[in-house]
């Protein structure tokens, strides 16, 4: 199977990473190769922040005719799970990328990583420390205080090798010893103050089982894995900028096959969104969402289930671009990209969330007519579907006001509107129940205004949608909104947490909505526009007897109006 990625016809907008790679290729560095990698930890689901890194790493490799590796950083067996490994692969493919034959795990290199650690020990560049984790932290100091050498720093090479091998053999308990690089305890960069590179973890690993009880730290394993895979450009987010000296130092001490270069870029932060894995995990474990793929979650799985498209997410990443400074991107930019793509691709159907009965009094009882309605009004060549109409219809309750106000162009007593695909109707009578609730509108259809008839061009200001009461499918409509109700959910007053910024109205369930029968049997993931209402996606919870749809996004940005009014 070929894994070479062909460059696209058109390059994206210039950025400093593209320019750096162009320069390297032009100068023939690393024989002009461009190998990148995406290295997720399998300890959770991918989120929208990862999408930028995925698009950048796979995109740069494609543009320069190289390849991008998928490498799982599975160096902490306590937090990892096969479920996450499988979900990550599914998300990357859904986003539109493939690693071909180049899927790797850090655990593929456990023996080599261990052997390289012994090389460092023999060279006097690593030592086994017996301080407690708390003591190590104190000895390393902080931004204001220089570090102090561990009392175990000058152990002999022989003693260090013996202790490290006994760590490997399982003779010690977790936290009893660690292996630390021997660099400079007074270094201005705390990451260079003799950082731990191996620790004891007596936990079952999802790939290696119980074969190991010592595991490499990320900073140590990552750079060596890059070198073993001959990665040329190790693209990562800005929080790793201070780790680059350690990345380079480790590789400089070892005889490794590759010569990777770490380059940092700003991560994707969205307003009204939390993307930290620990916080997302907290939402899941506390039952505040239904799971990692809850449609309110910023995970790629959640967005897919909600009905977001990979094209929209890729468009967002392209528009945001690549920079060297972190910042906040307005989530409305993502929502605009979603609307833009769904508007161009989603078939139109008619659905009613809050049904109100409308009876056509001059329509013959028992007569059913099937209309041929286009999925896209501006382009009937893109397909049509049969829509039934009978004497009894259902309209949206919000399309009727008993007391019309100025500017109201929908139904009210004596008013006329156009029924989509049908013609003009007039509300002649309002029927209420004993409690005074409106339960039925009795209307007459102007048959001369029907399509193809002489009065079809007669003008009225309002057009509303409807479904046939006898033929409509019952639907559970889950109306999703933003999970948080403040722009920066991570910021909370003293005594509060990000959980206090949850939007209590992020989900409303409408159990008895109705939709036209063309949606019967629609497979999971089908995206449609309910005319005049919103974009919806068929959820996996649907059964043969019950259709479940998720509101992907409204037709317009309702949050913009709220913000304009000050909340």
N, C-alpha and C positions, 0 to 999 in steps of 0.2 A: 504494500500500500504506500503510495507516494505521500509525503508529508510536506513537500515544498509548497509554500504559499506564494501565489502569483500576485504581483503588485497590481493595484487597481489602475484604471485609466486616468483618474484625476486624483491629485493630492489634495489633502485638506489644507486649511489655513496654516501658515507658518507658525512654529513655536520653537522655543529654545531647545527642546529635546530633538525635534526633527532636524534642526540645524546642526546640533552636535553629531547626530548619527550621519547626516549628509557629509559632514567634514571628515568623520572617521572613515567612511566608505571611500571618499575622494582621495584620502591619503593612504589608502590601502591597509589601514590598521586591521589586525586580525584577519588578514587576507580578504578584507571587504565583507566578511560575514556579519550578519545581524541576527543574533539569537537572543530572544527575550524570554521572560517566564512570568507566569502568574502563580504565586505561591500561597494559597489560602491555608489557614489552619482549619482542620475538620472538626471544629468545636462549636459550630452553629451554621446557620444558613447565610448565604451571601445577601448583602443589602445594596441599596442604590449607590452607596459610596464605593463599593467594589466595582460597580459597573464602569466607572471612569477608568479604573486601573485595567480592567479587562479590555475595554475598547482601546486604550492606549497601547498596552503591550501587544495584543494581537494585531492592532492596526499598524503599528510601526513595523512589525515583522512582515506583514503583508505588503506594505508599501515598498519595502526594500528587498523583497524576494527572499526573505529569510524564513524563520519559523519561531513559533512561540510554544514553550513547554508549559504544561500544567503540572505543577509539583506540589503535592500536599505536604505541608510542614507538620508532620505527625510526630512531634517530639515530646508531647505531653499526654501520656495515655490516660490520665485522670479525666480529661475533659473531652476526649475524642470519641467519635462514634461512626460506625459504618453508614448510618442514616445520613449524616452530614456529608460524607464522601459522595454518596450517590446523589444527594440533592444538589451539591455544588456542580457536579458534572451536568446534570439536567439543566441547571440555570444557565451555564455558559453556552451550552448548545442552543437553548431557547433564545439567548441573546444574539445568536447568529455566528458563533465562532466554534472552531474545532482544532484540537491539538494533534490530530492524526495519531501517529504511533508514539508521540512523545508525552506520555503520562508517566510521572515518576512520583515517588514518595521519599521524604527524607529518610524513612526507615530502610529504604533500599541501600543506604550508605552507612548504616549503623556501624558495621565492622570497620570500614575505612575511616570513619570519623573517630572511632576509638583508637585506631592505629595512629592517626595523626596526633591525637592527644598524647600518646606515649612519645611521639617524636618531639613534641614541645617539652615534655618532662625531661627527656634525655638532653635536650639543648639548654636546660636551665630556664626555660620560658614558661613553665607552669609548675604549680605545687599544690599539694593536698592541704587544705586548711581545715582545722578542727574547731574553729570558732562556731558559735551558734549563728543562725541567720540574723538574729537581732544584733549580735556582736559585730558581725561582718558589716552590717549597715552602718553601725556607729563608727567603726574603724575607717570606713571609706569617706566619712565626712559628708559635706554638702557644698552648695555653691559658695558659702561664706567661710567654710572651714576646710583646711587641707586634710587629706587622709593620713592615716597612720598605718605603718606596716604591721601586718599580723605577726604574732610571736612565732607562728609556724612557717613564715615565709622562707626561712633559710634551711629548711629540711634538705637533706642530701638527695641527690638524684635517686639513689638506691632506695631510700626510705619512701620517697614519693611514688616510685614505681610499685613498690610492694603494697603500699596503702591503696593506690588506685586499682591495682589488680584484685585486691581483697574487696574493695568496693564493688567491682565488677562481679566477683564471686558471690556476693550477697551476704558477706559477713557482718555488715553494719546496717544500722537502722536509718531511716530517712532523717536527714538533718544532722547526722553525726559527723559527716565529712562532705566537703565539696572540692572539686578541682577548680583552681583559679589560674587565669593567665597571670604571668609575672611581668608587669609592664612598668608602671610608675604610680605609686600611691599618692603623689602630690600633683599629679597632672591636673591642669585646669579643666579638662573634660572628665566628668565623674565616670563616664563609661570606660575610661582608660585606667581607672584606679583598680588594677588587679581584678577584673570582672570574673565572676564565676562562669565556667564554661561546661561543667558537668555536675549533675546532682543525682542523688539516689531517689528513685521512685519505684516502690514495690507495688506495681499495679499491672494488670493484664493489658497488653497492647492489642489493638484490633487487627494487627497484621503479624506481629512477631510473637504474640502470645506472651509466655513467661520467660522467653530466652534472655531478656535483658532486665537488669534492675538499676542500671545507670543510664541516664538519658542526657543528650547534649542540650545546651541552652540555644535559644533561637539565634542569637548573634554569632555563635560559633558554627552552628550547623548550616546556616543560610549561605554564608559566603563560600564555604567549602563546597556545598551542593552546587552553587552557581558555577564554581570553577570545574567541578567534575563533569558538569553538563556542557562546559565550554560556552556558557552564557557570555554574551559580549556586553550587553547593556542591561543592568539590573535596575529597573525603574521602580521606585517606591515613593511613598508619601513623605511629607516634610518631617514628620516626627522621627524619622530615621536619619535625619541629617547629622545629628550629633553622634550617631552610631557609625558613621562612615569611617572615621579614623580607626576604629576597632576592626571594621570590615577589612580595611586595607592592611592593618597590622598583622592580622591572622594570616592572610594570604602571603604576606611578605616573608613570614617565618617558615613557610612550607613549600615543598616542591609539588605543586599542583599543576594539572594539565591545562587549565584555562587562565585567562587574564580578564576577568569581568570588571566592569566599572559601574559603581553605584551612582545613580542620578536621581535626585528627589524632585517631586512636584507637589503642588497644593492638592489636598484631598477635596472631595466634593461634600460640602456641608449644605444641607437644605433647611430653610426656615420651616417652622412647625413640625420638625422631624428630629427624632433621636436615632442615631445609627450605631452607637456603641454596643458591641456584642453583649457586654455584661448587662446593660440596661434592657436590651431586647430579650435576653434570657430571663431577666427578672419579670418582665411583662408576661412571658410564657409560663414560667413556673408559678407565679402568683395567680394565674387564671384570669388576668386582666384582658387577655385576648384568647382566641380559641386555639392558637398554636403559632408556629413559625410562619405558616402560610396564611394566617388571618389576613383578609383583604385590606385591613387597616395598617398592617405592618409595612415598614419600608424595605422589607426583604424582596428579592426578585421573585420568589415563589408567591409571596402575598400579592405583589403587583400583577403577576401573571393571572392569579386566581380572580383578582378584581376586574381584570379586563384590559389592563395597560398593555401596550404593544411593545415588542422589542425595538421596532423602528422608532417609536417615540423616545425611548430611553437612549438609544444611540444618538438621536437628534439632539437631545439635551446635552449629552457629553460633548458633542461636536460644538454646540453653541457656547457652552461654558468655556471650552478651550483649556489650554495647559499654561499654568503660570507658576511662579515661584513664591507667591504670597497666599496664605490661607484667607478665606473670606466666606461670607454667607451668601448663598444663591437663593433667590426667592423661589419658593416651591411653586408659585404660579407659573414660572417658566416651564417646569415639567408638566404641569396641568395643561398649559397652552399647547405643548407638543403632543400630548395625548389627544386633546380635542381635535387638533389639526389633522392628525392621522386617522382618528376614528371618523371624522366628518367625511374624509375622502374614501374610506373603505367599508364603513358599516352600513349594511342594508337597513332600510327604514321599515318598521312595522308599527302597528298601533296597539297600544296597551293603556290600561286605565288603572291607576293606583287606588283611588277612592271612588268606587263606582256609584253612579246615580242613574236610575232607570229613566230612559226616554222612550216614549211610545209614539210611533208614527200613526196617528189616528186614521189617516187616509191610505195607509198601506194595507193591502188585503191580508186578512188573517191566514196564517199557514203558508204564505208565499215566501220563498227564499230565492234570492238572486245572488249569483256569484260574480263579483266584479274582478276584472283583471287589473290589479294595481301594481305600478312599478316599484321596485325596491329603491330606485333613485329617480326622483321626479325630474331632474335635469338631464337624465340619460336613460330612457326606457330600454335601450339596447343592453343594459347591464342586468336585465332580468325582471320578471314580474312574478306575482303570486296571486292565487285566487283568494278573495276576501268575501265572506258571506254577509248578506244584509237581510234582515227580516223586519217584522213589525216592531219588535222590542230590541232596543239598543241600550248600551251602557256608555255614559260619558263621564268625564272627570268632574267630580263634585265641585271643584274649584272653578269650573267653567260656567257656573250659574250663580247669579246674585238675585235675591228676591227684590232688593232695592238697588237698582242700578245707580252708579255714580258717574260723574263726568269722566269721560275717557274710557268707559267700560264698553268693549265691543264684542263681548261674548253674550251668553244667553241671559235673559231676564224676561219677566212677563211682557208679552207683546213684541219682543225683540226678535230679530232675524240673525242667523249666522249660517255659514256654509258648513255642511258636514263634509269632511274630507272624502273625495272621490264620489260623492253622492249628489249633492245639490243643496239648495237653500231651505231651511226649516224655520218656522215661526213658533214660538212658545205661546200656546193658547190657554193652557191651564196648569196650575201647580197643585199637586196632591200632597197632603201632609198626613202624618199619623196622629194618634191621639195626643202625643207629647208635643205636637207642633213641628216635628222634624219633616223636612221635605223628603219625600220618598219616591216621587215620580213627577216627570214633566210630560205633559201631553202636548204634542206638537204636530203640525201639519207640514207636509213636504210640498214644495212648489215643484211639481213634476216637470214643468217647462224649463226649470233651471238645471235639470240633470245634464251630464255631459252628452254632447251630440244633439241636444234639443235647442229650439230657437232662443230660449231665455238663458242659456248656459253662461252667457257673458254678463248677466246682470250683476251689478256690483253690490257687495255688502262688505263691511269692514272686518268682520271676524270670521275665522275658520277654526273649527275645533275637530278633534279626532274622536273616535268611538270604536266600540267593538259590538258584535252581535251577541246579545244576551244568551241565546240558545247555543251558540257555537264556541264562545270564548273559553279559553283554558284558564283554570284557576292557577294562580301563581303566588308563590311566596317571594316577595320582593324585599331584598335586604338593602336598605339605603345607607351606604357608607359615606362618611365624611372624614375630615382630618382627625387624626388620633389625638392631637394636642390642640389646645385653643389659644396658645400664645406663640409668638414668633420664635422665641428661643427657649424651648422647654427645659433645657438643662439649667437655666437660671431660675432659682427659686429663693424666696425670702428665707431668712433665718428660721430654722425649725421646720422648714418644708423641704420636699424633694421634688424631683421631676415628675413624680407620680401625681402630685397635687395639681399639675398642669394638664392632666388628661381631660379631653373633651367629653362630657357626659352624654353628648348627642352624636357621638361618632358612629353609632349604629341605631337605626330605627327599622324594625321589622314590620312589614305590611303583609299580613298573612292571607288576605283575601283579595289580592289584585287580580286583574283579568288581562289577557292578551289574545290577539287574534290566533286562530288555529294553525296558521302557517308555521308557528314555532314548535308544533308538536314533534317530539322526537329529536329536537335539536341537540347535537352532541355537546358535551362539556367543553367550555371555552368559546362557544359561538358568541360573537359580538354583534349586537344590533343597536340601532337607535330607536327608542320608543319616541315616536314623533311628538315634538313639542315638549318632551319631558326631560330625557337624559339618555346617556349611553348605558347599556346593560350588557352583562356577560352571563352565560348559563353556567351555574355552579355545579360542582361535582356531587353535591348533595341531592341533586334531582333524581327522581325515580320515574317509573312508567306512569305512576298515578299523580305525581306532584312535580311541577316545574319550579325550580329555585333559580332566581336570577340575582346578580349583584349589581348595584348601581356603580358603574365605573367612575363616572363624573357627570356633572350637570351640563346642560347646554351652554350655560354662561357661568362666569366666576361670581358666585354669590358672596364669597368672602371679600372681594374687592369692595362691594357695596357696604358691607359691615365695617370694614376698616375706614372707608371714607366717612362713615358716620361716627367714627371713634369707638367701634366695637359693637 
